[in-house]
Amino acid sequence: MSDDVNDTAAPSQAPLGEALRFWLKLGFISFGGPAGQIAIMHAELVERRRWISERRFLHALNYCMLLPGPEAQQLATYIGWLMHRTLGGLAAGVLFVLPSLLILIALSWLYLTLGQQPVVAGLFYGIKPAVTAIVLHAAWRIGSRTLTNAWLWAIAAAAFIAIFTLHAPFPAIVAVAAVLGALGGRLRPQYFRAGGGHGGASRSHGAALIDDHTPTPAHARYSARRLGTVLLAGAVLWLLPMGALLAWVGWAGTYTQMGWFFTKAALLTFGGAYAVLPYVYQGAVGHFGWLTPTQMIDGLALGETTPGPLIMVVAFVAFLGGWQSADIQALFGPQGMLIGAALAATLVTWFTFLPSFVFILAGGPLVESTHGDMKFTAPLTAITAAVVGVVLNLALFFARHVLWPTGLDGPFEWPAALIAIAAALALFRFKRGVITVIAASALAGLATQFLLQGTSS
């Protein structure tokens, strides 16, 4: 037996109340993006509490990585469901997201009411170039894990050209990549195998409540009737609010359009939040005009500095879109815009995360029916390769708006460029965490603004 095995008896039980307290705590401390969130869950659930074994944890994670949507939130939902049935899964997923939603609603309101204050403006001046470096680092992380051969490099390059030069819509890029992956999986399967997820499962931390050979509980066994029930419930939970919005504000209403748009976004988040941000930008900024390019960058900066899934930036997008929407202003009046914008953020969060719950509750029993390798991953491997090119385009988009805020023919923001270079060095060379980089960049931006004001006065 290896030295890292904790040779103790498995926990006798994990009460629902104790699990709920953990999921709520996780919702408030889940900084660091999906990697940090998964690391926290692994340390707590596998190593310390031993509620689930290393192998079962990684098996669940590999499934969540194949799905569109935030993998860390889906993993929490999966483990909560495996331990405490449907109620446990719903509670884990909701508590993972709820603190982030409430925090982002408050920060979005402060952003709109105090965003022009010198101190706040200075902080954002430093955060924006840091976000550019963070997105570039995300493209490198995804690429280093995914682009393992010339075929996948070619797909990534083609995706970049398609979105940068041809302005192709993100759904079309995903569809073409999926077709190429399906063909490649048949003709050259050795080049389209999944990268192995998050590592092997050879380590053990002692006997776990849900161990490698623990029989699948009754509620987690596949049943066609149960699958139909979950799919029907998911459809009803989508149709009811959408129908209510249609009756209230009509198809052209901002609330209805947000619900429909972010439902589509939720089904396209292969590769994580960074992958879907170009699609959100195309729709929220370019098509609907819910917010400006600068506000989109500011929203990503807030998303990076708050707990919860990064895809929660959609709450910021919806809050600003609701606040600035003429039809929502007509519904709630000038004094009720906080309520109208908060309702927009809440609705968008509902439509964004509902598919994730359906994927887990419907697909979980199919995953638990076998602990073998996942199949049909070639299209997803190709999609993830395309995501690298899309995210690189996003980094260039942010860089253009941060370094040339008035346009390419305007002045170059050299202080912002220096902050971006320093942030990139901290991420790539010195392996600093996102929160540390953003905090240091915010202070640098604040100092820069005061220095520039001092020299101009």
C-alpha positions as CSV (number, residue, x, y, z in Angstrom):
1,M,0.0,0.0,0.0
2,S,1.4,3.4,-1.0
3,D,2.3,6.0,1.6
4,D,-0.5,8.4,0.6
5,V,-3.2,5.9,1.5
6,N,-5.2,6.8,4.6
7,D,-6.0,3.3,5.9
8,T,-9.1,4.2,7.9
9,A,-12.6,3.1,7.8
10,A,-15.0,4.8,5.4
11,P,-17.3,7.5,6.9
12,S,-20.5,5.9,8.1
13,Q,-22.7,8.6,6.6
14,A,-22.8,12.1,5.2
15,P,-26.0,13.8,6.5
16,L,-27.8,16.0,4.1
17,G,-27.6,19.0,6.5
18,E,-23.8,18.7,6.6
19,A,-23.7,18.5,2.8
20,L,-25.8,21.6,2.4
21,R,-23.6,23.6,4.7
22,F,-20.6,22.5,2.6
23,W,-22.2,23.4,-0.7
24,L,-23.2,26.8,0.7
25,K,-19.7,27.4,1.9
26,L,-18.3,26.4,-1.4
27,G,-20.5,29.0,-3.1
28,F,-18.8,31.8,-1.1
29,I,-15.2,30.5,-1.4
30,S,-15.1,29.2,-5.0
31,F,-12.6,31.7,-6.4
32,G,-10.0,30.8,-9.1
33,G,-12.2,29.6,-11.9
34,P,-13.1,25.9,-12.6
35,A,-9.6,24.7,-11.8
36,G,-9.6,26.3,-8.4
37,Q,-13.2,25.2,-7.7
38,I,-12.5,21.6,-8.7
39,A,-9.4,21.6,-6.5
40,I,-11.4,22.8,-3.5
41,M,-14.0,20.0,-4.0
42,H,-11.3,17.4,-4.5
43,A,-9.5,18.5,-1.3
44,E,-12.7,18.5,0.8
45,L,-14.7,15.7,-0.7
46,V,-12.0,13.2,-1.7
47,E,-9.1,13.9,0.7
48,R,-10.5,15.3,3.9
49,R,-14.2,14.1,4.2
50,R,-13.8,11.0,2.0
51,W,-17.3,11.2,0.8
52,I,-16.3,9.9,-2.7
53,S,-13.2,8.1,-3.9
54,E,-10.6,9.5,-6.3
55,R,-11.7,7.2,-9.1
56,R,-15.4,8.0,-8.8
57,F,-14.7,11.7,-8.5
58,L,-12.6,11.7,-11.7
59,H,-15.2,9.6,-13.5
60,A,-17.9,12.1,-12.7
61,L,-15.5,15.0,-13.7
62,N,-14.7,13.5,-17.1
63,Y,-18.4,13.3,-17.9
64,C,-19.0,16.9,-16.8
65,M,-16.1,18.0,-19.0
66,L,-17.9,16.6,-22.1
67,L,-21.0,18.7,-21.4
68,P,-21.7,22.3,-22.4
69,G,-21.9,24.4,-19.3
70,P,-19.8,25.1,-16.2
71,E,-18.0,21.9,-15.3
72,A,-17.4,22.7,-11.7
73,Q,-21.0,23.5,-11.0
74,Q,-22.1,20.4,-12.8
75,L,-19.6,18.3,-10.8
76,A,-21.1,19.7,-7.6
77,T,-24.6,18.9,-8.9
78,Y,-23.5,15.3,-9.8
79,I,-21.9,14.5,-6.5
80,G,-24.8,16.1,-4.6
81,W,-27.2,13.9,-6.6
82,L,-25.2,10.8,-6.2
83,M,-25.1,11.3,-2.4
84,H,-28.6,12.6,-1.7
85,R,-30.8,12.0,-4.7
86,T,-32.4,14.7,-6.7
87,L,-32.8,17.1,-3.8
88,G,-29.1,16.8,-3.0
89,G,-28.2,17.5,-6.6
90,L,-30.5,20.5,-6.9
91,A,-29.3,22.0,-3.6
92,A,-25.6,21.5,-4.5
93,G,-26.0,23.2,-7.9
94,V,-28.1,26.1,-6.6
95,L,-26.0,26.8,-3.6
96,F,-22.9,26.8,-5.8
97,V,-24.4,29.6,-8.0
98,L,-26.7,31.6,-5.6
99,P,-24.0,33.6,-3.7
100,S,-22.4,34.6,-7.0
101,L,-25.7,35.8,-8.3
102,L,-26.4,38.0,-5.3
103,I,-22.9,39.4,-5.2
104,L,-22.9,40.2,-8.9
105,I,-26.3,42.0,-8.6
106,A,-24.9,44.2,-5.8
107,L,-21.6,44.8,-7.7
108,S,-23.5,45.6,-11.0
109,W,-25.6,48.2,-9.2
110,L,-22.5,49.7,-7.6
111,Y,-20.8,49.7,-11.0
112,L,-23.6,51.7,-12.6
113,T,-24.0,54.2,-9.7
114,L,-20.4,54.7,-8.7
115,G,-18.4,53.5,-11.8
116,Q,-17.4,57.1,-12.8
117,Q,-15.9,57.8,-9.4
118,P,-12.1,58.4,-9.7
119,V,-11.2,55.5,-7.4
120,V,-13.5,53.0,-9.1
121,A,-12.4,54.2,-12.6
122,G,-8.7,53.8,-11.5
123,L,-9.3,50.3,-10.3
124,F,-10.9,49.3,-13.6
125,Y,-8.2,51.0,-15.6
126,G,-5.8,48.4,-14.1
127,I,-8.1,45.4,-14.2
128,K,-9.0,45.7,-17.9
129,P,-5.5,45.0,-19.2
130,A,-5.1,42.2,-16.6
131,V,-8.3,40.6,-18.0
132,T,-6.7,40.7,-21.5
133,A,-3.7,38.8,-20.2
134,I,-6.0,36.4,-18.3
135,V,-8.0,35.6,-21.5
136,L,-4.8,35.0,-23.4
137,H,-3.6,32.7,-20.6
138,A,-6.9,30.8,-20.8
139,A,-6.3,30.3,-24.6
140,W,-2.8,28.9,-23.8
141,R,-4.1,26.6,-21.0
142,I,-6.8,25.1,-23.2
143,G,-4.5,24.9,-26.2
144,S,-1.7,23.2,-24.3
145,R,-4.1,20.5,-23.1
146,T,-5.9,20.1,-26.4
147,L,-3.7,20.9,-29.4
148,T,-1.7,17.7,-29.4
149,N,-1.3,17.2,-33.2
150,A,-1.3,19.1,-36.4
151,W,-5.0,18.2,-37.2
152,L,-6.2,19.9,-34.0
153,W,-3.9,22.9,-34.6
154,A,-5.4,23.3,-38.1
155,I,-8.9,23.3,-36.6
156,A,-7.9,26.0,-34.1
157,A,-6.3,28.1,-36.8
158,A,-9.4,27.8,-39.0
159,A,-11.7,28.8,-36.2
160,F,-9.6,31.9,-35.5
161,I,-9.6,32.9,-39.1
162,A,-13.4,32.3,-39.4
163,I,-14.2,34.5,-36.4
164,F,-11.5,37.1,-36.8
165,T,-11.6,37.6,-40.6
166,L,-15.0,36.4,-41.7
167,H,-16.9,37.2,-38.4
168,A,-18.5,33.8,-38.5
169,P,-21.1,33.2,-35.7
170,F,-19.9,31.0,-32.9
171,P,-22.6,28.4,-33.3
172,A,-21.5,27.8,-36.9
173,I,-17.9,27.4,-35.8
174,V,-19.1,24.8,-33.2
175,A,-21.2,22.9,-35.7
176,V,-18.4,22.7,-38.3
177,A,-15.9,21.7,-35.7
178,A,-18.2,18.9,-34.5
179,V,-18.6,17.6,-38.1
180,L,-14.9,17.6,-38.6
181,G,-14.4,15.8,-35.3
182,A,-16.9,13.2,-36.2
183,L,-15.2,12.6,-39.5
184,G,-11.8,12.6,-38.0
185,G,-12.8,10.2,-35.3
186,R,-13.8,7.7,-38.0
187,L,-10.9,8.3,-40.4
188,R,-8.0,9.2,-38.0
189,P,-9.2,8.2,-34.5
190,Q,-5.7,8.4,-33.1
191,Y,-5.7,12.1,-33.6
192,F,-9.1,12.8,-32.0
193,R,-8.9,11.0,-28.7
194,A,-9.8,13.0,-25.6
195,G,-6.9,14.3,-23.7
196,G,-7.5,12.2,-20.6
197,G,-9.5,14.6,-18.5
198,H,-7.9,15.7,-15.3
199,G,-5.4,12.9,-14.8
200,G,-5.4,9.4,-13.7
201,A,-7.2,7.8,-10.7
202,S,-4.5,5.7,-9.2
203,R,-4.2,7.5,-5.9
204,S,-6.3,6.6,-2.8
205,H,-6.9,8.7,0.3
206,G,-8.5,5.9,2.3
207,A,-11.9,4.2,2.1
208,A,-14.6,6.5,1.0
209,L,-18.4,6.6,1.6
210,I,-18.8,6.2,-2.2
211,D,-15.8,4.0,-3.0
212,D,-14.5,2.5,-6.2
213,H,-16.6,-0.6,-5.8
214,T,-19.6,0.8,-3.9
215,P,-22.7,-0.4,-5.7
216,T,-24.6,2.2,-7.6
217,P,-27.5,3.4,-5.4
218,A,-31.1,2.6,-6.5
219,H,-31.8,6.3,-7.4
220,A,-28.7,6.4,-9.7
221,R,-29.6,3.4,-11.8
222,Y,-30.8,4.0,-15.3
223,S,-34.5,3.9,-15.9
224,A,-36.3,4.9,-19.1
225,R,-39.2,6.2,-17.1
226,R,-37.0,8.3,-14.9
227,L,-35.1,9.7,-17.9
228,G,-38.4,10.7,-19.4
229,T,-39.6,12.3,-16.2
230,V,-36.4,14.4,-15.9
231,L,-36.6,15.6,-19.6
232,L,-40.3,16.4,-19.2
233,A,-39.6,18.3,-16.0
234,G,-36.8,20.3,-17.7
235,A,-39.0,21.2,-20.6
236,V,-41.8,22.3,-18.3
237,L,-39.4,24.4,-16.2
238,W,-38.2,26.1,-19.4
239,L,-41.6,26.5,-21.0
240,L,-43.4,28.0,-17.9
241,P,-41.2,31.1,-17.4
242,M,-40.8,31.5,-21.2
243,G,-44.6,31.4,-21.7
244,A,-45.1,33.8,-18.8
245,L,-42.6,36.2,-20.4
246,L,-44.3,35.9,-23.8
247,A,-47.7,36.7,-22.2
248,W,-46.2,39.6,-20.2
249,V,-43.8,41.4,-22.6
250,G,-44.2,39.6,-25.9
251,W,-41.6,37.9,-28.1
252,A,-39.7,41.2,-28.8
253,G,-39.5,42.1,-25.1
254,T,-36.0,42.3,-23.6
255,Y,-36.8,39.7,-20.9
256,T,-38.0,37.2,-23.6
257,Q,-35.1,37.8,-25.9
258,M,-32.7,37.4,-23.0
259,G,-34.3,34.1,-22.0
260,W,-34.1,32.8,-25.5
261,F,-30.5,34.1,-26.2
262,F,-29.0,32.7,-23.0
263,T,-30.7,29.3,-23.4
264,K,-28.8,29.0,-26.7
265,A,-25.6,30.3,-25.0
266,A,-26.0,27.6,-22.3
267,L,-26.0,24.9,-25.0
268,L,-22.8,26.2,-26.6
269,T,-20.4,26.5,-23.6
270,F,-18.1,23.7,-24.7
271,G,-14.7,24.5,-23.3
272,G,-15.9,26.7,-20.5
273,A,-17.0,30.3,-20.1
274,Y,-14.2,31.8,-22.2
275,A,-15.5,29.8,-25.2
276,V,-19.0,31.3,-25.0
277,L,-18.0,34.9,-24.3
278,P,-17.5,35.7,-28.0
279,Y,-21.0,34.4,-28.7
280,V,-22.3,36.5,-25.8
281,Y,-20.4,39.5,-27.1
282,Q,-21.8,39.0,-30.6
283,G,-25.4,38.9,-29.3
284,A,-25.4,41.2,-26.2
285,V,-23.1,43.9,-27.6
286,G,-23.2,43.6,-31.4
287,H,-26.8,42.5,-32.0
288,F,-29.0,43.6,-29.1
289,G,-26.9,46.5,-27.8
290,W,-27.6,45.6,-24.2
291,L,-24.1,47.0,-23.1
292,T,-21.0,48.5,-24.7
293,P,-17.7,46.7,-25.4
294,T,-16.1,48.5,-22.5
295,Q,-18.8,47.4,-20.2
296,M,-18.4,43.8,-21.4
297,I,-14.7,43.9,-20.4
298,D,-15.6,45.4,-17.0
299,G,-18.2,42.6,-16.5
300,L,-15.6,40.0,-17.1
301,A,-13.3,41.7,-14.6
302,L,-16.1,41.6,-12.0
303,G,-16.7,37.9,-12.9
304,E,-13.0,37.1,-12.4
305,T,-13.0,38.7,-8.9
306,T,-16.2,37.1,-7.5
307,P,-16.8,33.5,-6.4
308,G,-18.8,31.1,-8.5
309,P,-18.6,30.0,-12.2
310,L,-17.1,32.6,-14.5
311,I,-20.1,32.1,-16.8
312,M,-22.0,34.2,-14.1
313,V,-20.8,37.2,-16.1
314,V,-24.1,36.7,-17.8
315,A,-25.8,38.1,-14.7
316,F,-23.8,41.3,-15.2
317,V,-24.7,41.4,-18.8
318,A,-28.4,41.0,-18.0
319,F,-28.3,43.5,-15.2
320,L,-26.9,46.2,-17.4
321,G,-29.1,45.2,-20.3
322,G,-32.2,45.4,-18.0
323,W,-31.1,48.7,-16.5
324,Q,-30.6,50.3,-19.9
325,S,-33.6,48.8,-21.7
326,A,-36.3,51.1,-22.7
327,D,-39.1,48.5,-22.4
328,I,-38.0,47.5,-18.9
329,Q,-37.8,51.1,-17.9
330,A,-41.4,51.5,-19.1
331,L,-42.4,48.5,-17.0
332,F,-40.8,49.5,-13.7
333,G,-40.3,53.3,-14.0
334,P,-37.2,55.2,-13.1
335,Q,-37.5,54.3,-9.4
336,G,-37.9,50.6,-10.0
337,M,-34.9,50.0,-12.3
338,L,-33.0,48.1,-9.6
339,I,-35.8,45.6,-9.4
340,G,-36.2,45.4,-13.2
341,A,-32.4,44.8,-13.7
342,A,-32.2,42.3,-10.8
343,L,-35.1,40.4,-12.3
344,A,-33.2,40.3,-15.7
345,A,-30.1,38.9,-14.0
346,T,-32.1,36.3,-12.1
347,L,-34.0,35.2,-15.3
348,V,-30.9,34.9,-17.3
349,T,-29.2,32.8,-14.5
350,W,-32.3,30.5,-14.6
351,F,-32.1,30.0,-18.4
352,T,-28.3,29.6,-18.4
353,F,-28.1,27.0,-15.7
354,L,-31.3,25.0,-16.2
355,P,-29.8,22.9,-19.0
356,S,-26.8,22.0,-16.7
357,F,-29.2,20.4,-14.2
358,V,-31.1,18.5,-16.9
359,F,-27.8,17.2,-18.3
360,I,-26.7,15.9,-14.9
361,L,-30.0,14.5,-13.6
362,A,-30.8,12.8,-17.0
363,G,-27.3,11.7,-17.9
364,G,-26.0,10.7,-14.5
365,P,-27.6,7.3,-14.4
366,L,-26.1,6.5,-17.9
367,V,-22.7,7.4,-16.6
368,E,-23.1,5.4,-13.4
369,S,-24.1,2.4,-15.4
370,T,-20.5,2.0,-16.5
371,H,-17.1,3.1,-15.1
372,G,-15.4,2.5,-18.5
373,D,-14.1,5.2,-20.8
374,M,-16.4,7.8,-22.2
375,K,-17.2,7.3,-25.9
376,F,-18.0,9.6,-28.8
377,T,-15.5,12.2,-27.7
378,A,-14.0,13.0,-31.1
379,P,-16.5,15.8,-32.0
380,L,-15.9,17.4,-28.6
381,T,-12.2,17.2,-29.0
382,A,-12.5,19.1,-32.3
383,I,-14.9,21.6,-30.7
384,T,-12.4,22.3,-27.9
385,A,-9.6,22.8,-30.5
386,A,-11.8,25.3,-32.2
387,V,-12.4,27.0,-28.9
388,V,-8.7,27.8,-28.7
389,G,-8.9,29.9,-31.8
390,V,-12.1,31.6,-30.6
391,V,-10.7,32.5,-27.2
392,L,-7.5,33.9,-28.9
393,N,-9.7,36.1,-31.0
394,L,-11.4,37.3,-27.8
395,A,-8.1,38.2,-26.2
396,L,-7.2,40.3,-29.3
397,F,-10.6,41.9,-29.1
398,F,-10.1,42.9,-25.5
399,A,-6.5,44.1,-26.3
400,R,-7.8,46.4,-29.0
401,H,-10.4,48.1,-26.8
402,V,-8.1,48.4,-23.8
403,L,-4.9,49.6,-25.6
404,W,-6.8,51.8,-28.2
405,P,-10.0,52.8,-26.4
406,T,-10.9,55.5,-29.0
407,G,-10.0,53.3,-32.0
408,L,-6.9,52.1,-33.8
409,D,-6.3,55.6,-35.1
410,G,-6.4,57.1,-31.6
411,P,-3.7,57.3,-28.9
412,F,-2.1,54.2,-27.6
413,E,-2.5,53.5,-23.8
414,W,1.0,52.7,-22.9
415,P,0.4,52.5,-19.1
416,A,-2.3,49.9,-19.8
417,A,0.1,48.0,-22.1
418,L,2.7,47.9,-19.3
419,I,0.1,46.5,-16.8
420,A,-1.0,43.9,-19.4
421,I,2.6,42.8,-19.9
422,A,3.2,42.6,-16.2
423,A,0.0,40.6,-15.7
424,A,1.0,38.2,-18.5
425,L,4.5,37.7,-16.9
426,A,2.8,37.0,-13.5
427,L,0.5,34.4,-15.1
428,F,2.8,32.7,-17.6
429,R,6.2,33.0,-15.9
430,F,5.6,33.1,-12.2
431,K,2.3,31.1,-12.1
432,R,0.4,33.6,-10.0
433,G,-3.3,33.1,-9.3
434,V,-5.9,35.2,-11.1
435,I,-7.1,37.0,-7.9
436,T,-3.5,38.0,-7.1
437,V,-2.9,39.3,-10.6
438,I,-6.2,41.3,-10.6
439,A,-5.6,42.8,-7.2
440,A,-2.1,43.9,-8.1
441,S,-3.3,45.3,-11.5
442,A,-6.1,47.2,-9.9
443,L,-3.7,48.9,-7.5
444,A,-1.4,49.7,-10.4
445,G,-4.3,51.2,-12.3
446,L,-5.3,53.3,-9.4
447,A,-1.7,54.6,-8.9
448,T,-1.5,55.3,-12.7
449,Q,-4.7,57.3,-12.7
450,F,-3.6,59.4,-9.7
451,L,-0.2,60.0,-11.3
452,L,-1.7,61.0,-14.6
453,Q,-4.1,63.4,-12.9
454,G,-1.2,64.8,-10.9
455,T,0.9,65.5,-14.0
456,S,-2.1,67.1,-15.8
457,S,-3.1,69.4,-13.0
